[in-house]
Amino acid sequence: MAIELKRDIYEELLQWKKNNSGLVLEVEGARQVGKTYILDKFAREQYEQYIYINMIGKSGQDFLNCYNAIYHWEVGQQRREGALHDVFKAYAPDFEDKKSTVVVIDEIQESSVVYSCIREFAREFTCDFIVTGSYLGKTREKDFFLSAGDTDNLVLGTLTFPEFLEALGKREVYRNLSLYGEDPHKEYDEIKEYFDVYCQIGGYPKVVQTYLETRSIEACRKVLDKIIGIFIKESSRYFDSVIEIDLFGQLFQAIAVMLIKEKKGTDDLVTDLSKIVFKEESGKVSKQMINRARSWLYLSHVIGYCSKSIDCNYLDIVENCRYYYMDLGIAAYFLRKTGEKQSTIQGILCENYVYLEILKRIRDTDSIAGNAPWFAVYKKTGGELDFYVRSLSDYKNYGIEVKAGKNSGITASDLLKDGRLDFLYYLKGDTYGGKAQEEKILTVPIYLAGRINFNLGCE
């Protein structure tokens, strides 16, 4: 029997219901992160009536049949009032349009007709609507009516490190640990041991369940291999040619190679990817193909972008200069296949972990400037800072240097000394934490990155 994994998004779903905005909730997330499971649980526990429609299955076809029979409309005709309500009545005769009813439409990207009804769902119905899909990137096509003003949005990713710890019964230890080494070292050591596992397996629910049952990282890799295969196979339905499908499959590995080779970002991600994937044969692939494939990975929540700040200046940003994976298990899987030594891979995984923590802070709070995490280059020295944060709480500049071991970053120290940074966090794998230089330099165990503060100037 599968172990039930508690997800933090459940509380966000409860808050959305409580807010009663009248908007349709669009839940985004990669394939197999548990969207259907958590929405099914939420709908059954929080509503009296629950209507589920899967646009990739029989229920979706049945709903479209009802729609075509009842809601048929041609240009020049007047739309019949209440027709969409009648569609739901035909699909589910006991349907009641009231606040205690929720309609969940899964894989909605499979029907531009149904997706384009979101505005009417929001404006003409009393009941709640939730729509979701693994490949919502398809809705950027011209057949889909964009309904941004009629939706609320939530993103479900793979399990975060705190959610992973909760499955192990260790979240309270994580939550209560001092950032600066003031608790018993054995408690830090225990959380670090689990962090090392998390860096290897990531947070896909099926992978985490496999680890809980077997404690085998090798078994987890086999599950990851299946997840990747399913994603590539399913995504191939949305590409036009064999070359594009082949290219798409190779991009996963190419991104791992870029993370190893490129530390200062690039002004042309498309060209660099093309060189890695096809080398001297890159002429066979157009920039448009590369761009379409990488955009699909991004819109499918498999990769994320990081932008570059020049000299830690929040007004001098070069957008989308680096990739990161949206799950550490996927990152570890492809980094391992490059053949790079484990110490280098561990450093990149730690950096990827911090990227995800900053991205989560940007999405969930109004406390950090920018739409994506930033790294920084310092033109004076030619050096690089792993991450740069401009706080919207105290309007101070924070540097973050990520180190898997004990090493310190020279560029980070120079930026602090030259007044480009107000505070500097060292996130290290081999530390219990500490403070230095009048509390301007703060060393924190890397696995506590999700708890660091960007409001030190307010204290």
N, C-alpha and C positions, 0 to 999 in steps of 0.2 A: 504494500500500500504506500503510495507516494506521501511524503511528508508535506504538510501544508506550510507554505512559506508566507509569512506576514509581509505585506507590502505597504510602504508609507503612503502611496497614492490613495489608499482607501480613505484616509482622513481628508485628503483633498477632494475626493468625490463627495464625502459627507458635507464638506463646506460648500461645494458647488450647489448641492441640493438645497442646503439651508439658505443660500443667497437668493435663490429663486429668481434668477435674472431673466428667465423666459427665453434665453438663447439656447441653441443646440450646442451640446458639448462634443467637441471633436477630440478624440484621444489618439495621439500619434505614438508610434513606437516601432521598433524593428520586429522582424519575424521572430516568433517564439519567445517573446519576453513576458508573455502571460496576460496580454490585454483581454482576450476573451474570458479567461478564467476569472480575473478580478472583477470584470464588469458583470459577469454572470452571478458571482457571489454578492456583489453590491445590489444588483437588481432584485435578487430573490430576498435579500434581508431587509431592504429599505422600501419596497413598494408592494402594494396589494396586487397589482396586475403587471405582468412582464411579457412583452411581445418581443421575440427575438427573430431577426431576419438576417440570414447570411447570404450575401449577394453572389458568393461563389458556389453555393449549394442549391439544393432543391427548394428550400424556403425562399431563396432569392428569385428563382425562376417563377415560383408560384405567385410571389408578390408582383413581379413584372407582368404576369398574365392578367392579374386583377387590374393593374394600372392601365394596361393597354385596352382592356375591355371597357373600363369605366371612365378613364380620364382622357380618352382619345380627343385630340384637339388639332385643328388645322388653322393655318394662317387665315385671318379674316373672320373666323368664328369668335363668338363671345364665350369665354370660359364659364362653365356651369359652376355656380356657387356651391361650395361644400363637396365638390367631386372627390377631392383627396381624402376627406373623411370617409366617403363611401368606399374608397379603395381599401382602407384599413378594415372597414366593416365586412367587406367581401373576403378579405384575407383571414381575418379573425372575427367571426360573427359576434363574439362576446366583448369586442373592443369597446372601451369607454374612455372618452376624452376627458380625463380629470387628473388632478395633481397626484393622485395615488397610482397612476399608470406611467410606466416608462417603456419606450420603444428603443431597442438597441439594434442598430443596423451595422452589421459587421462586413468587412471587406467592401466598403461602399465605393471604392475606386473602380470596381468592376462595372458600374453602371453610371454613365454620365447623366442619364435621365433622372435617376434617384438622387444623385449628388446635387443636381441642380434644383431639387425640391427643398433644399435646406432652408431657404428663405421662408417658404410657406410653412414648413415645420415650426419655425420659430414664431411666425406672426399669426398663424391661423389656428394653432392648437393650444390647448391648456396643458396637456400631458407633457412630460419630459421626453426629450430625444437625445440619444447618445449615438454618435457615428464613429466608426473606427476602421482602420485598415493598416496593413503592413506596408503597402506600396502606394501611399497617398501622393507620391511624386507624379503619378499618372494624372492626377487632377489638375496639373499645370497645363494640360493640353487644351486646345481651343474649344472642345466640345463640352467642357466642364465650366459651369457658371461659378465664379468665385464669390463666396458669400461671407467674406471676412467680418462684415458688420453684424452678422447674425449668429456668430459662433463664439463660444468660450473654448479655450484650448488647454489641454494637459498633455504632457509627454511622459510616457512610461518607458524607462530604460531597463536594462538588466539590473539585478540586485546590486545595490550599493554595498560598500564595505560594512556600514552599520547594519544593514538588513541581513547581510551574510552572517555577521556576528550574532544577530538576534536568533537566527536559525540554530546557532551553536550554543545559545544561552549565555552569551558573553557581552551583550550590548550594554548592559548597565556598567560593567567594568570599563568599557571604552568610554562611555558617557561621563564617567566620574574621574577618569585619570587626569591628573594635573598635566598641563602642557609642558611644564618646566622641571619635571623630575622629582617632584616632592612626595611621590607615593612609593610604596615598596617596589623594588626593581623587578621582582618576579611577576608583578601584574603587567608591567610593560613588556617583559619578555614573552609572556603568554599571548598578548595581542599581536606582537610582532610576528610570532610564529604563525598565527592565523593570517596575517597580512601577506606573508611570503606565499602561503597557499593560494590566497585570493589573487595574487599577481599571476599565478600560473593558470588558474581555472576560470577566473572572471565570475560573472554573475548571471548567466543564463539559467533560468529556474531548473531546467532539466539537468544541467551540468552540476548545479549546487546539490540537487537531490541525489545525483549519482555519487558525489563526494560524501554526503552525509551517510549514504548507505554502504559505501565501499572504502572510503578514505584513500582512494587510489587516484592519483593525478593522471596516470596512464588511461584509466577508464574514462576520466573526464575528457581527455583529448579525443578519444574515439567518439564521444557524444558531440563534441565541437566539430569534428570532421563531418558528421552527419548534418548538423545544423548549417554549416557552410555549403555543403552540397545541395541541400534543399533550397537555400536562398538563391544560389546561382541558377539552379534549374527553374525555379519559379520566376526569377527575374528575366530569364531568357524569353519569356512570353511577351515581354514589353519591348524587345529589340527587333530591329528590322532585318538584320543580316547575320550570317554565320560569323563573319569577321567581327562584328560588334559583340556577339555573344562570347567569342573566344577572348577578345580584348577585355571584356568585363571580368571574366574569370581570372585573368592574369593581373588585374589591377590590385587585388588583395595583396599579392606578394610584392608587387612593385612599391606599394606604400610602405611596407616594412623595410625594403631596401632604401627608400628615401629617408626614412627616419634614422637609419644608420649612417648614411652618407652625407646628408644635408643638415647642418646645424644652424645655418644662418638664414634659413628661409630662401625663397626664390621669387623672382618677379614674374615667372611664367611656369606655373605648375603643370600646365598641359604639355609644353615642350619637354620638360624634364621627365615627366611620366612616360612620354612617347619614347624617349631615348632609353629609358630603363627597360620598358616592355619589349620593344622591337629592335633596339640598337640600330644596326646599319640598315635594317629593313623597314625603318620607321616611315618610309615614303608610302607604304601600303596603307597606312592609317592616317586619316585626316584629323586635324585638330577638333573638328566638330564631333567626330566619333569619340575621341578621348574625353572631351568636355561633357558629352552626353553620358558616358559611362561613369565618370567621377561624380557628376551631378546626381545620378541615380543612387550611387552609394551614399551620398550626403542626405538626399531626401528620404532614403530608406533607413536613416539613423544607424548606419554602419560606420561611417567616418564623420569627423568634425573638422572644422577649420580653426586655425590660430592666426591672428594678425600680428604685424610687426610694428613696434614703436621705435622711432629714431630718438636716441638719447633720453628715453623715459619722458618723452613729451606726449601728452595725451591728445594734442592737436596735430601731431605728425604721425599718422597711422597709415600703414600700407596693408590693405585688407587681404585676407586669405593667402597667407604665405607659407603655411605648413599644415600638414595633415596629422591627425591623431585618430586612433581607433576609439569607438564608443563603448568597447568592452575589452577589459584586460585579457580575458581568455582568448579572444580572437587575436589581439595583439601578440600575446605570447606564442600562439600557435604559428603565426606567420613569421615572426621574428626568429623563432627556433629553426624554421625551415631554411633561413638564409645561411645557416652554418656559423654564424657569429658566436663568439665565446659568451658564456653565460653571464659573466660580470658586466659586459657591455649591454646585453639584453636586459639585465635587471635594472640598470641605470635608466634605460629608455622606458621600461614599464613603470618605474617610479615617477618619471616625468609625465607619462601618459595618465597616471593616476591623479596627479596634481591638476593636470589639465581638466579632467572630468570633474574634480571637486570645484574648481573655479567656474567652470561652465554651469554647474548646478547652482552655484551661488548667483550667477548672473540671471539665470532663468527664474529662480524661485524668490529672489529678493530684489529690492531696489537699492542695492548698496554698492554696486561696482559699475564703473563707466564701461561703455562699449557693448557691442552685441555678441562678442566672442572674446575668449581669453587673448591676452597679448603677451608676446615675448619682446625683448628689447635688444637693440644693438647700440653700442657706444662708439660713435665715430672717432672720438679722441684716441681711443686705444685699439679699436678694431675688435673689441671683445663683445661678448654676448651675455645677457641676463636671461635665465630660464623663463621667468614670468614677471610681468610688471602689472601692478594693480593700481588704478586710480580710484580711491575710495569716494563714495558719495555720502558717507557718514561724517567724515571730518575733512574731506578734500585734501588729503595727504597722499603722497606717493609711496607705495610699498613695493619692495623688491622681494622676489622669491627665488632662492637658489636651491635646486634639488640635487641631493647627493645620496647615492645608495650606500656609500661608506662614510668615512670621516673627513673627506677633503673639503676645503673651503674654496669659494670662487673669488678670484682676484678682481674680475670686472665688477662684481657686486660690491666689493669693498670700495673700489674707486668711485662708483656712482654715489655711494653713501657719503664718502669723503668730500666729493665735489658738489654736494648739495642737490644732486639729481633725485635722490631718494630721501625720504624722511625716516623710514623704518625699513629694516631688512630682516626677513625670515630666512633662516637656514633650515631646510627640511631634510633631515638625515636619517639613514637607516640604522646607523650605529650610534645612538645617543639616547639619553633619558631627558634631555632638554636643559635649558639654562638661559640666562640673560647676561648681556655685556654692554659696555660703552653707554652707561646711563640709560639702559633699557632701550637703546636704539637698535641693537642687534639681538634677535631672539632666535634661539635654537630649539626646534620642536621635533619630536619623532615624526617621521614622514607619515606614518599610519594615522596620525591625529590631524592631518592637513585639513580635513573637513571642519575642524573646530577652531582654527586660528581666527583672530579678530582683525578687522580692518577699520577699527574705530579708536585706535590708541591715542590719537590726537585729541579725543574728546575727554580723556581721563584727566 
